[in-house]
Amino acid sequence: MRWLIVILTLVSAQAFGQASGYMGKKFLITGEISFLNALFNPNHNMNQGLNKFSFNFRSTTDLDYVIARNGTIGATFDVFYTGMKYDWNSDSYNELLVPGIEDRFDHGRIFGYGYGINYKVFRNPSKGGIAPVGSYAKFDVMLLDVRVRPFDKENDMAHSYSDRFFTPAISITLGRQRVLWDFLVLRSGIQIGFVPFGISPYLQSLDKGIERGNQQQDLRANAEARLMTYYLLNVNFGVGFLLPFRKSYKVSN
């Protein structure tokens, strides 16, 4: 009886003292696509509406590292692209950003990159309660590197001019990850995001419209308002790999 108690104690200590990570693998690299129907706002080709069956897309790459039995920390890289309607020949400004631009350029194409860090908390992980498997909540803080170019919708043509600026974004994702064959990761989720500097201009656009002191400020406010709706709600699916592919074992004589 005494030996049975000793054995059970040792097994229990080994189980609860297991190292974090799935089978000792702590790195996870994932590629992900986020999308939502372009019902109320145009996509990067300026198409919108249910009859167009158009979608706004965003691609994301995550590199995560397991730091606890129920948590990971990582880096996030976004590639985003969408569109908006914009008057580049407004009479409200004496100095235009693009003097002499043709009237056919009546939209703006928004594209760029997002750089951020993320933290995942796993609620009910499988495999003995070890991340990165199971249901999770992911928190992202990002800096968006934004470019806006005039766009001619009729001829599907972008102008050579580009305005560039930076703006922050934050998001929360509720999702689930599953591991197949001990290395392949499938995940899906729903993301809610905010562009803080886009909240005020977005609310203004719903009321009397966005008005700024000069056209560059006006353009950026319109772009941030559009990014606010772009990041607001998305569905995402991703595929990733646990690293290293094979677990190394130490053999002791």
Protein Blocks (a to p, Z undefined) as FASTA:
>chain_A
ZZmmmmmmmmmmmmmmpcedeehiabdcdddddddddfkbccfkopacjklopacddddd
dddddfbfkbccddddddddddddddfkbckbfbdfbghiafklmcccdddddddddddd
dfbdgehopacedjdddddddddddddddddfklopacfbdcddddddddddddddddeh
hlaccdddddddddfklmmmmmmmmmnopadfblklmmmmmmmmmmmmmmmpccdddddd
dddfbdcddddZZ
